[in-house]
């Protein structure tokens, strides 16, 4: 069984509701979403923080959430109770040619 097939995983059917799940609306991130999104990322990254791993999302403040979500193509997934998930599309900052990736000095070309 893959992660996507396990209950509660992104992309898996919600087996607890048996087809009675609440509708989800996707819309662009709004500044008013930042406090709720901050709570969501804290919960999502808590286990990694407990392991001592250094991720910004473990303890970022609302201002950091607002800055990061506003800088990319972020969307919020909403149900009646508010934002329940987020997604962000991040594209490479600059395009590198395949030749520059083959050179031994790629660190200089790759930034």
C-alpha positions in Angstrom: 0.0 0.0 0.0 1.4 3.4 -1.0 1.2 6.5 1.2 -1.5 7.8 -1.1 -3.6 4.7 -0.5 -3.4 5.0 3.3 -6.4 6.7 5.1 -5.7 10.3 6.0 -3.0 10.8 3.4 -3.2 13.4 0.7 -5.0 12.0 -2.3 -6.5 9.1 -0.4 -10.3 8.8 -0.2 -11.7 9.8 3.2 -12.8 6.5 4.5 -14.2 7.8 7.7 -17.0 9.8 6.0 -18.0 7.2 3.4 -18.7 9.7 0.7 -20.3 12.3 2.9 -17.3 14.6 3.1 -17.8 18.3 3.1 -17.0 20.1 -0.2 -13.6 21.8 -0.6 -13.2 25.1 -2.3 -9.8 26.1 -3.7 -8.9 29.8 -3.9 -5.9 32.1 -3.8 -4.2 32.7 -0.5 -5.4 35.8 1.3 -3.6 37.6 4.1 -6.4 36.8 6.5 -5.5 33.1 6.1 -2.0 33.5 7.6 -2.9 32.7 11.3 -4.7 29.5 10.4 -2.1 28.5 7.8 0.6 29.1 10.5 -1.3 26.7 12.8 -1.5 24.1 10.0 2.2 24.2 9.2 3.1 24.0 12.9 1.1 20.8 13.2 2.4 19.4 9.9 6.0 19.9 10.9 5.8 19.2 14.7 7.1 15.7 14.4 10.1 16.9 12.4 10.8 19.6 15.0 10.5 16.9 17.8 13.2 15.0 16.0 15.5 18.1 16.2 15.3 18.9 12.5 15.5 22.6 11.6 12.6 23.5 9.4 11.3 27.1 9.4 7.7 25.8 9.5 8.2 24.2 12.9 8.0 27.6 14.7 7.5 30.3 12.1 5.4 33.3 13.1 2.4 34.6 11.2 4.5 37.3 9.5 6.8 34.7 8.0 3.8 32.7 6.8 2.3 35.8 5.2 5.6 36.6 3.5 6.3 33.1 2.2 2.7 32.4 1.0 2.5 35.8 -0.7 5.7 35.3 -2.6 4.6 32.3 -4.5 1.5 31.0 -6.2 -0.3 29.8 -3.0 -3.8 28.5 -2.7 -6.0 27.6 0.3 -8.3 24.7 0.5 -11.4 25.7 2.4 -14.3 23.9 4.1 -17.0 25.3 6.3 -14.6 25.5 9.2 -12.0 27.5 7.2 -8.7 26.7 5.7 -7.9 23.0 6.0 -4.9 22.8 3.6 -2.6 24.8 1.5 -0.6 24.3 -1.6 2.1 26.4 -3.2 3.7 26.2 -6.7 7.4 27.2 -6.6 9.2 27.5 -9.9 13.0 27.6 -10.3 14.2 31.2 -10.0 16.3 30.9 -13.2 16.7 28.4 -16.0 20.0 26.6 -16.4 21.1 25.0 -19.6 21.8 21.3 -19.5 25.4 22.1 -20.5 26.0 24.2 -17.3 24.8 21.2 -15.2 27.4 18.9 -16.8 30.4 21.2 -16.1 32.5 20.5 -13.0 32.2 24.1 -11.8 28.4 23.9 -11.7 28.3 25.4 -8.2 29.2 28.7 -9.8 26.6 28.4 -12.5 24.0 27.0 -10.2 24.2 29.8 -7.6 
